[in-house]
Amino acid sequence: MKKTWSFITLVLLGMGIKCFAQPFTPEVTAYIKVNAPAVAITNVKLIDGTGNPAKTGQTIIISNGKIQQVGDAKSITVPAGITIIDGTGKTVIPGLVMLHEHMYYTMPAGTFFNIAEMPYSFPRLYLAGGATTIRTTGSIEPQTDLAIKRMIGEGKLIGPDMDVTAPYIEEQGYDIPALNVVKGPEDAVATVKFWADRGCTSFKMYVHATKADMAAVVKEAHKRHLKVTGHIGAVTYHEAAEIGIDDLEHGFLVSSDFDSLKTEDKVNDNEERQSLIKLDVNSPKMKSLQQYMIGKHVALTSTLTVFEPSTGREMVPGGGEAALTPQAKDLVEKRWQASQNRDQATVTLFRKEQAWEKQFYDMGGLLVAGTDPTGAGRVVSGYSNHREIELLVEGGFTPEQAIKICTLNGAIYLGRAREIGTIAANKKADLVLIDGDLDADIKNIRKTELIFKNGVGFDSQKIFESVKGHVGMN
């Protein structure tokens, strides 16, 4: 196709837009399929991220890293000479905004979990899976995460935009060598100050952190206009909401609010789990907690992938077995096989969690999503982004609602809804082109073709291919 860039340049200058090209290293350029001054995606099905019904026969024009026009193909005139992508039979969604991600991978190792940073494979996999923006919800190598963020921004690495969370803020409890451990509120505040000054923009309270720790962290972070989330246990959800936490992780599956034996600032994992198993799915107590959280403007992060049962389900949610090293795959497979038909309690809780997340959303709560590639090694970034959307739909959300949870809602939480999260004129051209119809089959979400980040189209499948056999190593 002939490219009349001089014409496009004149058009853009006439619109008051300066043309520029993002610099990329050859290693990154090898995975870029579309990098033109202006691109039109025509006759495509559009799920715009607002939760509204999908629209067919749409055209999107992007240039200079932004969406210039979007609307009915019949009403938009595509300028001559620009790069055209025929979207017939395809779907476009906004770039995913995923809020519980990590740059590390975990595997059981004796009596504790081995945790290893994945600076090569995970950033690539997130982008390949359609995530153009992520929050790393807890870091074990924050200096590495901050460097990855910088290098992606400089065009040296493939990956999403990153909101980097500082090291976990945790009191001594679990014997996990990689966890950051604090000794009281003063130490917790010192952690916030140290890592905020180095560029971390979020903080995560962990299971054994106390009410006093949380109150001190929330006060210091909010003073800096930064946010605090938590995978908590010693502190209940109600207490955390009262303190002023911004977000709570893992849906309601780590809530200790319903443990009748709960004592202040103490953790009893088994009693907590049993209390949730016994709790009726339509419990007024749960609905009261949900309403209290909503009134306090506390977001809730769905991480269904990390809790997905083993029985009758994929070994790696989203189908990413090939990404694992042979050694990691062997360990994961053995544990997965051993769990078949032995995880009924997990199945019960999982189904309740899907219902509770739908209740929270329907009541007006801000439900966001992430995938948490941790646990026993089954969850692999990128593939898990696809699976989270599938599991939301399995739980009763429409495809449009599931996409909204994974795009606009995340952008709202990050305070970036004016620039990302939906497909609309003047927003960043962060888009995912999918070969298929999500309303016909939500598993078509796995057929990602192009991931546009700032208007540059990356070859999704080529990136997936590049990291096969790497997860567990680098």
N, C-alpha and C positions, 0 to 999 in steps of 0.2 A: 504493500500500500504506500502510495506517495505521501510524504509528510511535509506539508507546507508550514514549517514552523514560523516563518516570518509573518504569516497571516495570524497565527495564534498569538504571537508576541504582541502584534498590534491590537488584537482584541483585548488581551489582558491589560495592556497599558491603558487602553481606553476605559477599562473598568477601574483604573487606579491601582492595579496589582503589579507588584514587581516580581519578575521571574527569577527563580533561583534553582539551583540543583544541590541536593544534599550529597555531600561527599561520602563515598563508601570505599572501603578497601576491596581489593580483588577477591578476597575470601568471601566477602558479603555479596559483592556484585554477581558472583556465580549463581546465586539463588534468587536474583531479581529477574522477573519475567516481563514486567511492564514498568518503564520509567520514562514516560513521555511528558512533554509540557502540558498536554491536556488529553483527557481520556473520556470517552462516552461508553457507558454500559447501557445497552438498549434492550427494550422488550423483555425486561426481567421482572420476576416476582419480587416484591419488596415487603419485608417485615422491618418496619422502621425503628423499633425499639420502644415505642410509646405504649405498647400493649394493645393498640388498635388492630382491627382485622388487616390481614395482608392485602396488598393491592397488586393486581396483575398488569402487564403491559406498561411497565414504568421505564423511564430513562433517567440516568444519573450522569451529570457532567461534572468532572473533577479537574482541577488545575491548581498549580501552585500549592499543593498539599491540602486543598480545601474542596468542599462540595460547593459548586457554583450554582447548579440547578438540579432539581429533582421533581418529577411529576409524570403525568400521563405522556406516553411516547408520542401520541398524536398531537400534543400541544407544544412539544419542545422541538425546536429546530436545531439539529446537530450541525455545528459549523463544519465547513468543508476542510478536509485535510487532517483532522484530529484522529488519534487512534481510537478505533471502534471495537468494542467487545460485544458480540452478540449474546445476549442473556436469555435467549429462548430456551425454555425448559430448566432454567436455573433460578436460584433464589439469592438475594442479597440481604444480609443482616448487618447491623453495626458491629464494629470490632468489640469483642467481649471485654468486659471490665470485671475481672475476677479478684475477689478480696480475701481469699485464704490460700495463698500459694507459698511455696518455699523454693529455695535454690539448693536444697539438699534432699537426699534419699535415705530412707531408714530400712534396716534389716535386723531381725532378731540375731543376737550374738550372745549365746550363753544366757546369763540371767538378766542382761540388759539389752538395749538397742544400740547397734552401731549406726552412727550418723555420719554421712560423708557428703561434702559439697559437690554439686554437679555443675560447675561453671560453664562447661561446653554444651552438654546435652539439654539441660532444663530450659535455659533461655530460648534455644532453638525450638524445642518442643512446644513451649507456650505459644510462640508466634505461629507455628505451623498449625496448632489447634484453634487458631482464631483469636487468641487473647492479645489484644494490642495494648492493654493496660492491666497491670496487676499490682496488688499489694502483697508483699512478702510478710506473712503474719507470723513473725517470730524468726529471728536469725541465729545461726550458730557461728557464722563467719560474717558479721556485719561489714567488716572492712572489704571483704570479697564482694558482697552484694552491692555495696556502694561503688566499687570499681566496675562491676558488671554494668550497673546503671549508667555510669559515665561512658564506658566504652561503647555501649549500644547507642547512646546519644551522639557519639563521635563517628558513628558509622563503621566501627571496628568489629562489632559483634552483631549477630542476628538475635533479636529479642524484642520484647514489649517495653513500653514505658513502665517505669517501676516506682512505686511508693514503697520505700524501704523501711521496714520495721526494725527497731533496735533489738538487742538480745533480750531473751525472755526475762521477765522480772518475776523471780521465783524464790521462795524460801526453801530451805533444805527439806527434801521429802523423798522424791524418786532418785534412785541411783542411776542417773543418766549423765555420763561424763561431759557431754557437750552443752548441758544447760548452764546458763548464767544463774548464780545463786547470790541473793542479797541477804543482808543481815539487818532487817528493820527498815523503817521509813526513810531515815536519813540516807542510808546506802542506796535505797531505791531512787530517791530524788537525785543523788549523785550520778546514777546510771543514766537517768533522763537527760540531765544537763550535758554529760560527756558526749552522748551519742547524738543529741539534738544539735550540738555545736559542730558535729562532723557530718551532718546532712541527713540523719534519719528523721522521718516525718511521721512515724506512727510508733506506738508502744503497746506491748502485750503483757497483761498480767497472766500469770500461770497458776496452776492448781492450788499450791500451798501458800500463795501470797495472802496476807491478812487484810482485814478492812483498813487498818492504819496504813499499810503499804499502798493500797489502792487509792485511798483518799489523798495521800501525799503525791502520788504519781499523777493523778487526775488534775490536781491543783497546779502542779508545775507544768504539765503538758498544755493544759488549757491556757495558762498564762502566755505560752508561746504560740497559741492558736494551732496546736497539734492535737491529734486524737489518740484515744486509748481504747483498746479492745481487750477481750479476755477469754481464755479457756480456763474457767475458774472452778473451784470446788469448796475451798475453805470459806469463801464468801458466796452467799446465795445470789441468784439473779435479782431478787427484790432489793437486797442490800446494795448490790452494784448499781442498780438503776437509781437508787436513792442517793448514792455517793456522786453519781454523775458520769458514769462510764458511757462511752459513745456507742459501743457495739459489743455483742456477745457471740461467741463462736460455737459452732457445731449444733445449731438449732437448740433444742431443749434437752439433748441427750446427755449433757454434763451438768444439768441443773440439779442442785442439792436442795432445792426449796421444798421438796415433798418428802424428805427423809424425816420421819417422826423422831429419830434419835439424834438429829443434828445438834451439835454444840458449836458455839461461836468460834470461828477461826480454826476449826478442825475438819479433817477430811476422812471420810469413810466411803471409799469407792464402791464396795460391795453393797452397803445399805442404800447408797444413792441409786445404784442400778436397780436394785430390787424395788425401791419405791416407785420408779418409773414403770417397771413391768406391771406393778399392781394398779397403777393409776389408770382410771378409765379414760379412753381417748377423748370423750366429751366432758371431762371433769370440769365442774365450775371453778375449781381451784386453779386449774391451768388457764382457763379463760380470764380469770381475775388477774393472774400474773401477766398474761399477754396484754391486757388492757392497761395495767400499770406501766409496763415497759413502753407501750405506745404513748401514753401520757407524758412520759419522761423523755421521749424522743430517742429511745435506744433502738438501734438497728439490730437485726438478727442475721447471722451468716449461716446459710445452708451449706453443709459439706457432706452431702449424701454419699458421695463416692467412697469416702473412707470408712463408712459404716455399712456399705452394701454387703448383704450376706453372701456366703460362698455357695450354699446349696442351690444347684440348678442355674447358676449364673456364671458369667465370664470369669476366668482366672484373673485377668487384668481388665478392670472396668474400662470400656472403650476399645478393647481389642489390641493393646499395645505390647503383647508378649515379645514381639521381635525386637523391641527397643532394649530389652534386658540383656545383660551379659549372660553367657551360658550358666555361670555359677549362680547368679542371682535368680535366674529363671528356675533352676533346679530347686533351690530352697523355697521359692514362692510356690511352686507347683506342689511340693510335698506337703506344705502347710494347708494349701487349698484343698487338696485331695483328702487330707485328714479331717477337714471340717465338713465334708459333704454329709448332709443329713444329721449333723450334730450341733447345729447352731439355731435351734428353734427359738430360743430366747432372743437371739439377735434378729431373727426374722420378725418376731412380734414387735420388738422395739423399733425396728426400721419402719415398719408400716405405720406405727403410731407417730413417729417423727414426721413422715410425709404428711400425715393428716394435721399435725400440730402446726407445721409450716404453712399449710394452706389456710388454716384458721387464722393465724397471725396476719397473713397477707390480706385475707378477706376482711379482717377487722380494721385494716388501714395501716398496718405496721410496715416499716421499711425492711423488706426481706431482700438481702443481697446474697451472693453466692461465691463459693470457692471450692477447691477440690482437695486440699490438704494431702499432698503426695507423701504420706508417712505410713504409720502403722506397720503391718507385716510385709510391706514391699509390693503389695498388689497395685497400688495407685501410682500411675506414671503421668507426669504432667503432659499437657497437650491432648493426649487421648482422654484423660479424665475431664478435660473441659467439655468435650463432646458428651461424655457420659453424664455429667451433672445436668445438662439440659434434658437428656433423655429421662433421667430419674425424676426431674421436676414434672415432666409431662406424665410419667407413670403415676405420680402422686396426685394428679387431678388438674394440673395447670394446662391451659391451652399452649400450643407452641409460641403464640405471640406473647403470652404472659411469661413463659419461661425465658424467652429472649429478653424481655424487659428486665426481669430479675437479674440477668447476667450482663446487662448493658447499662440502661438508663439508671437503674437503682444504684448500681455501683458508682456511677458518675455522680449521682446526687450525694451519696455518702462522702465521696472525696472532694465535694465542692467544685466539680468540674463539668457540671451538666450543660453549661453554656458552650462548651467546646467539644465534648465527646458524649457518647451514650445513645444518640439517636442519629438517624440519617436525615439531615435537613440542611438547607442552604446556609453557608457561612460557617458550618462546623468542620472540624478536621476530617479529612478523607480517610477515616479508619473504617474499613469495610471488609466483609468476608463474602466471597462469591462461592456459592455451593452448587454442585451439579445435581440438582434434584429439588423436590418440593417437600418442605417440612410438614405441611398439613397432610400430605398423602402418607408420609412415613417419617417420624421424627428421627429415625436412624440415618436418614439422608444427611443429617448434620455432620456425619463422618466424611462426607464427600467434599471436603474443602478443596477448592482449586487455587484461588488467589486470595492472599491476605494483603489488603491495601493498608499500609501504615504511612500516614502523612502523604497519601497519594501515590506511594511507590508500591507496586504489586509484587509480592513475594510468592514464589512457587511452593505451595503448601506441601505437596506430595514429595517434591525433591528434598525439602528440608527433613521430612519424616524419614526418608530413605537414608539421609546422611548420618543419622544418629542410631541406626539399628545396631544393637549389640554394645551400646555405650553406657546405658543407665546401670549404675552400680559401680562404674569405674571412674567416669569423668562427666 
